[in-house]
Amino acid sequence: MIAVVGAGLMGAATAWHLARRGHRVTLIEAYHIGHQHGSSHGTSRIFRRAYADPFYVGLTGRAADQWRELEHDSATALLRRTGGLDFGPGRDPQGLAAVLGAAGVRCELLGAPAAAERWPHIRFTGPVLHHPDAGVIDADRSVAACVRRAGEHGADIRPGVRVTGVDVRDAVVLHTDDGRELTADTAVIAAGAWLPGLGLPVRLPPLKVTQQQVFHFRQREPSAAWPVLVAKDASMQVFGLPSGGDGGPVPAFKVAEHDRGTRTTATTRTGVVDRSSRARVSGFVRDRLPGLDPEPVAGATCLYTTTEDEDFVLDRHGPLVIVSACSGHGAKFAPLIGAMAADLATGRTRPHPRFRMDRAA
């Protein structure tokens, strides 16, 4: 039996892949399925192909194929294409265009006047990269689809069961908060921000957990079609995307800082939105996104679990598979990471060198 600990995006996708391949799977989740305590909730996550690293550009293509497979298997729409924009001197639109072009990814480089004509609700001051394959992932629906299909393929789904410790003997023994033990031949640990606190018998790379703030701004023109966007200058990096249901009943746009979270842990986070982040993001909206009302209609927090190099952790140590595919950009890869974790759990493949736990050793 293969146990999967954590039913966020990565754990749920792993359980789906394993169960549909015919393996006996138990999926364990400390909270209810689709809870809002971690990193996988909400209706809006970015899918994009614009990376400066060709390795990740290639992964986004494979991830797109897996999203289509998940949508087909679950008969559920999960990824909506909106196109994506990258701008600002810190994003280097020209450099990104060169990388995408070399990988055969559709994209175009626009000057500020041409971009403003196409997207009048955004203010540009320099070149803009547009790639049409970007879009929005509904994380809530994705988790629900994976868990539902895993169960329909025979997986044992156990919400409300918290793993408090992990021992490796002849098999993997998972200790739970009700005093019981669950024994598995192999365990996939996809516990997100709870991973550093599990006391696993492996040497993890340094993992930083931060509380991030996100804000939703009402569109001045409800019918305007907004792309996803990433903007970076010398002082801040911001991402934005259509809010979906997270922004309320009136069309809204989600905007947040990528790189200014508050250091925390999964158990000590406050859940209180940082006022200074709200002020900075509202200022960005006022200056650069005139198509939005700069007073947010909603705000929320989530967790990032980040490695020092922002590469994922996806490795096997004995009967344990460790999955920490986050670092603030992992959601877009969820069904691909699930496939890769399933391959590791069943011995189909070896860990990629970029994702090994000891890569910095």
C-alpha positions as CSV (number, residue, x, y, z in Angstrom):
1,M,0.0,0.0,0.0
2,I,1.1,3.5,-0.8
3,A,0.2,6.3,1.6
4,V,0.0,9.9,0.5
5,V,0.2,12.4,3.3
6,G,-1.4,15.8,2.4
7,A,-4.3,16.4,0.1
8,G,-3.3,19.7,-1.3
9,L,-2.6,20.1,-5.0
10,M,0.5,18.0,-5.0
11,G,-0.7,15.2,-2.7
12,A,-4.2,15.0,-4.4
13,A,-2.6,14.8,-7.8
14,T,-0.2,12.1,-6.7
15,A,-3.1,10.0,-5.3
16,W,-5.0,10.5,-8.5
17,H,-2.1,9.2,-10.6
18,L,-1.4,6.3,-8.3
19,A,-5.0,5.1,-8.0
20,R,-5.7,5.3,-11.7
21,R,-2.6,3.2,-12.3
22,G,-4.2,0.5,-10.2
23,H,-2.2,0.9,-7.0
24,R,-3.7,0.6,-3.5
25,V,-3.6,4.1,-2.1
26,T,-4.5,5.8,1.2
27,L,-4.7,9.6,1.1
28,I,-4.5,11.2,4.5
29,E,-5.4,14.9,5.2
30,A,-5.3,16.6,8.5
31,Y,-8.2,18.9,7.7
32,H,-11.2,18.6,5.4
33,I,-10.6,18.3,1.7
34,G,-10.2,21.7,0.2
35,H,-9.4,23.5,3.5
36,Q,-7.9,27.0,3.5
37,H,-5.0,26.5,6.0
38,G,-2.2,25.9,3.5
39,S,-1.2,26.7,0.0
40,S,-3.7,25.0,-2.3
41,H,-7.0,26.8,-1.8
42,G,-8.9,29.3,-3.8
43,T,-10.1,29.8,-7.4
44,S,-7.1,31.6,-8.8
45,R,-3.6,30.4,-9.5
46,I,-1.4,31.4,-12.4
47,F,-0.5,29.1,-15.2
48,R,2.3,30.6,-17.4
49,R,5.2,29.4,-19.6
50,A,7.4,32.5,-19.2
51,Y,10.5,31.4,-17.3
52,A,14.1,32.6,-17.8
53,D,15.2,29.0,-17.2
54,P,14.6,26.7,-20.2
55,F,14.3,23.8,-17.8
56,Y,11.1,25.2,-16.3
57,V,9.8,26.3,-19.8
58,G,10.0,22.6,-20.7
59,L,8.2,21.6,-17.5
60,T,5.4,24.0,-18.2
61,G,4.7,22.3,-21.6
62,R,4.6,18.9,-19.9
63,A,2.3,20.3,-17.2
64,A,-0.1,21.7,-19.8
65,D,-0.4,18.1,-21.2
66,Q,-1.2,16.8,-17.7
67,W,-3.8,19.5,-17.0
68,R,-5.6,18.4,-20.2
69,E,-5.4,14.8,-19.1
70,L,-6.8,15.7,-15.7
71,E,-9.6,17.7,-17.2
72,H,-10.5,14.8,-19.5
73,D,-10.4,12.2,-16.8
74,S,-12.4,14.3,-14.4
75,A,-14.7,15.9,-17.0
76,T,-14.0,19.2,-15.2
77,A,-12.7,22.5,-16.6
78,L,-9.7,23.5,-14.5
79,L,-7.4,25.7,-16.6
80,R,-8.8,28.8,-18.4
81,R,-6.6,30.4,-21.0
82,T,-6.4,34.2,-20.7
83,G,-2.9,35.0,-22.1
84,G,-0.2,36.4,-19.9
85,L,2.0,39.5,-19.8
86,D,5.5,40.1,-18.3
87,F,6.8,43.6,-18.0
88,G,9.1,45.8,-16.0
89,P,12.9,45.9,-16.0
90,G,13.2,43.1,-13.5
91,R,11.3,40.7,-15.7
92,D,13.5,41.3,-18.8
93,P,10.7,40.8,-21.4
94,Q,13.3,40.7,-24.2
95,G,15.3,37.9,-22.5
96,L,12.1,36.0,-21.7
97,A,11.0,36.3,-25.4
98,A,14.4,34.8,-26.5
99,V,14.0,31.8,-24.1
100,L,10.4,31.1,-25.1
101,G,11.2,31.5,-28.8
102,A,14.1,29.0,-28.6
103,A,11.7,26.5,-26.9
104,G,9.1,27.0,-29.6
105,V,6.6,28.6,-27.3
106,R,4.3,31.2,-28.9
107,C,5.0,34.7,-27.7
108,E,5.3,38.3,-29.0
109,L,7.3,41.3,-27.8
110,L,5.4,44.6,-27.8
111,G,6.3,48.2,-27.2
112,A,4.5,50.1,-24.5
113,P,2.1,52.0,-27.0
114,A,1.1,48.8,-28.8
115,A,0.5,47.0,-25.5
116,A,-1.5,49.9,-24.1
117,E,-3.7,49.8,-27.2
118,R,-4.5,46.2,-26.6
119,W,-4.8,46.4,-22.8
120,P,-5.9,49.9,-22.1
121,H,-6.7,49.0,-18.4
122,I,-2.9,48.5,-17.8
123,R,-0.2,51.2,-17.8
124,F,3.1,50.2,-19.4
125,T,6.4,52.1,-19.4
126,G,8.5,49.7,-21.4
127,P,8.5,46.5,-23.5
128,V,5.9,43.8,-22.8
129,L,6.0,40.1,-23.4
130,H,2.7,38.4,-24.3
131,H,2.3,34.7,-24.5
132,P,-1.2,33.4,-25.2
133,D,-0.9,30.0,-23.4
134,A,-1.0,31.5,-19.9
135,G,-4.1,31.4,-17.9
136,V,-5.9,30.7,-14.6
137,I,-6.1,27.5,-12.6
138,D,-9.0,26.9,-10.2
139,A,-7.1,25.3,-7.3
140,D,-10.3,24.3,-5.3
141,R,-11.8,22.5,-8.3
142,S,-8.4,20.9,-9.1
143,V,-8.0,19.4,-5.6
144,A,-11.6,18.3,-5.6
145,A,-11.3,16.7,-9.0
146,C,-8.1,14.8,-8.1
147,V,-9.5,13.5,-4.8
148,R,-12.8,12.5,-6.3
149,R,-11.2,10.6,-9.2
150,A,-8.7,9.0,-6.8
151,G,-11.6,7.7,-4.7
152,E,-13.5,6.5,-7.8
153,H,-10.3,4.6,-8.8
154,G,-10.3,2.9,-5.4
155,A,-8.2,5.1,-3.2
156,D,-9.1,5.2,0.6
157,I,-9.6,8.9,1.4
158,R,-9.1,9.9,5.1
159,P,-9.8,13.5,5.9
160,G,-9.5,14.8,9.5
161,V,-6.5,12.5,10.2
162,R,-3.3,14.3,11.2
163,V,0.1,12.6,10.8
164,T,2.3,13.6,13.8
165,G,5.3,11.4,13.1
166,V,7.0,9.1,10.6
167,D,9.1,6.1,11.4
168,V,10.9,3.9,8.8
169,R,11.2,0.3,10.0
170,D,10.6,-2.7,7.7
171,A,7.9,-0.4,6.2
172,V,6.8,3.1,6.9
173,V,4.8,3.7,10.1
174,L,2.7,6.8,10.2
175,H,1.7,8.0,13.7
176,T,-1.6,10.0,13.8
177,D,-3.1,12.3,16.4
178,D,-5.7,9.8,17.5
179,G,-2.9,7.5,18.8
180,R,-3.1,5.0,15.9
181,E,-0.5,3.8,13.5
182,L,-0.8,3.3,9.7
183,T,1.7,1.1,8.0
184,A,2.5,1.5,4.3
185,D,5.1,0.0,2.0
186,T,5.8,3.5,0.6
187,A,4.7,6.9,1.8
188,V,4.6,10.1,-0.3
189,I,5.0,13.1,2.1
190,A,3.3,16.1,0.5
191,A,2.6,18.1,3.7
192,G,3.4,21.6,2.4
193,A,4.2,24.0,5.1
194,W,3.8,21.2,7.7
195,L,6.7,19.3,6.2
196,P,9.5,20.9,8.2
197,G,7.7,20.0,11.5
198,L,7.1,16.3,10.8
199,G,10.6,15.2,12.1
200,L,11.2,13.0,9.1
201,P,14.2,10.7,9.2
202,V,15.7,12.4,6.2
203,R,17.9,15.5,5.8
204,L,15.8,18.1,4.1
205,P,17.2,21.2,2.4
206,P,16.5,24.5,4.2
207,L,12.8,25.3,3.8
208,K,11.4,28.8,4.6
209,V,7.7,29.1,5.3
210,T,6.2,32.6,4.8
211,Q,2.7,34.0,5.1
212,Q,1.7,35.8,1.9
213,Q,-1.0,38.4,1.3
214,V,-3.3,38.5,-1.7
215,F,-5.8,41.3,-2.6
216,H,-8.8,41.5,-4.9
217,F,-9.7,44.7,-6.7
218,R,-13.0,45.3,-8.5
219,Q,-12.8,45.9,-12.3
220,R,-14.0,49.3,-13.4
221,E,-15.3,47.7,-16.6
222,P,-16.8,44.3,-15.6
223,S,-16.7,43.0,-19.2
224,A,-12.9,43.8,-19.7
225,A,-10.8,40.7,-20.5
226,W,-7.8,40.7,-18.2
227,P,-4.7,38.5,-18.8
228,V,-2.5,37.2,-16.0
229,L,0.5,39.3,-15.4
230,V,3.9,39.4,-13.7
231,A,5.6,42.8,-13.2
232,K,8.9,43.4,-11.5
233,D,11.1,46.5,-11.0
234,A,13.9,47.3,-8.6
235,S,11.6,47.5,-5.5
236,M,8.9,44.9,-5.9
237,Q,7.6,41.9,-7.8
238,V,3.9,41.7,-8.3
239,F,1.6,39.1,-9.9
240,G,-2.0,39.5,-11.0
241,L,-4.8,37.3,-12.4
242,P,-8.6,37.2,-12.6
243,S,-9.9,36.4,-9.2
244,G,-12.8,34.1,-10.0
245,G,-15.0,33.4,-7.0
246,D,-12.4,34.5,-4.6
247,G,-13.1,38.2,-5.4
248,G,-16.8,38.0,-4.9
249,P,-19.8,38.2,-7.2
250,V,-18.5,41.2,-9.2
251,P,-15.6,40.6,-11.6
252,A,-12.3,41.3,-9.7
253,F,-8.6,40.9,-10.2
254,K,-6.2,39.4,-7.7
255,V,-2.9,41.2,-7.1
256,A,-0.1,40.3,-4.7
257,E,3.5,40.7,-3.9
258,H,5.6,37.6,-4.7
259,D,8.7,38.2,-2.5
260,R,7.7,39.9,0.7
261,G,6.1,37.3,2.9
262,T,6.4,37.2,6.7
263,R,8.5,34.4,8.1
264,T,6.2,31.9,10.0
265,T,5.4,28.3,10.4
266,A,2.3,26.3,9.5
267,T,1.2,26.3,13.2
268,T,2.1,29.9,14.2
269,R,0.8,31.9,11.2
270,T,-1.5,34.7,12.2
271,G,-3.8,34.7,9.2
272,V,-3.9,38.5,9.6
273,V,-3.4,40.4,6.4
274,D,-0.3,42.7,6.6
275,R,-1.3,46.4,6.3
276,S,2.0,47.4,4.7
277,S,1.6,44.9,1.9
278,R,-2.0,46.1,1.3
279,A,-0.6,49.7,1.0
280,R,2.1,48.7,-1.4
281,V,-0.1,46.6,-3.6
282,S,-2.9,49.2,-3.6
283,G,-0.2,51.8,-4.7
284,F,0.8,49.6,-7.5
285,V,-2.8,49.2,-8.6
286,R,-3.3,52.9,-8.5
287,D,-0.2,53.6,-10.5
288,R,-0.1,50.7,-13.0
289,L,-3.6,49.2,-13.2
290,P,-6.0,52.0,-13.9
291,G,-8.7,49.6,-14.9
292,L,-9.1,48.6,-11.3
293,D,-10.6,50.4,-8.3
294,P,-7.5,50.7,-6.0
295,E,-9.4,49.9,-2.9
296,P,-9.4,46.1,-2.4
297,V,-12.7,44.4,-2.0
298,A,-11.2,41.3,-0.3
299,G,-7.9,40.2,1.1
300,A,-6.6,36.8,2.3
301,T,-3.4,35.0,3.3
302,C,-1.7,31.8,2.2
303,L,1.6,30.0,2.8
304,Y,4.7,29.7,0.7
305,T,7.2,27.0,1.4
306,T,10.4,28.0,-0.4
307,T,13.8,26.4,-1.0
308,E,16.9,28.6,-1.2
309,D,17.2,28.1,-5.0
310,E,13.4,28.0,-5.6
311,D,13.7,24.6,-7.2
312,F,11.3,21.9,-5.9
313,V,12.1,19.0,-3.6
314,L,11.0,15.8,-5.3
315,D,13.1,12.9,-4.1
316,R,13.1,9.4,-2.7
317,H,14.9,8.2,0.5
318,G,14.2,4.5,1.1
319,P,10.4,4.0,1.2
320,L,9.8,7.8,1.6
321,V,9.0,10.1,-1.3
322,I,9.4,13.8,-0.3
323,V,7.4,16.3,-2.3
324,S,7.7,20.1,-1.7
325,A,6.8,21.5,-5.1
326,C,6.0,24.9,-3.9
327,S,8.4,27.9,-3.7
328,G,5.7,30.2,-4.7
329,H,5.4,28.9,-8.3
330,G,4.5,25.2,-8.0
331,A,0.7,25.2,-8.5
332,K,0.9,25.4,-12.3
333,F,2.8,22.1,-12.2
334,A,0.5,20.1,-9.9
335,P,-0.6,17.2,-12.1
336,L,2.9,16.9,-13.5
337,I,4.4,16.8,-10.0
338,G,1.8,14.2,-9.1
339,A,2.9,12.0,-12.0
340,M,6.6,12.5,-11.1
341,A,5.9,11.6,-7.5
342,A,3.9,8.6,-8.5
343,D,6.8,7.4,-10.7
344,L,9.2,7.8,-7.7
345,A,6.9,5.9,-5.4
346,T,6.6,3.0,-7.8
347,G,10.2,2.9,-8.8
348,R,9.6,3.9,-12.4
349,T,12.3,6.6,-12.3
350,R,15.0,8.2,-10.3
351,P,14.9,11.7,-8.9
352,H,15.9,14.5,-11.2
353,P,19.2,16.1,-10.0
354,R,17.6,19.5,-9.8
355,F,15.0,18.2,-7.3
356,R,17.2,16.0,-5.0
357,M,17.3,16.8,-1.3
358,D,21.1,16.7,-1.2
359,R,21.6,18.8,-4.3
360,A,23.4,21.6,-2.2
361,A,25.6,19.1,-0.3
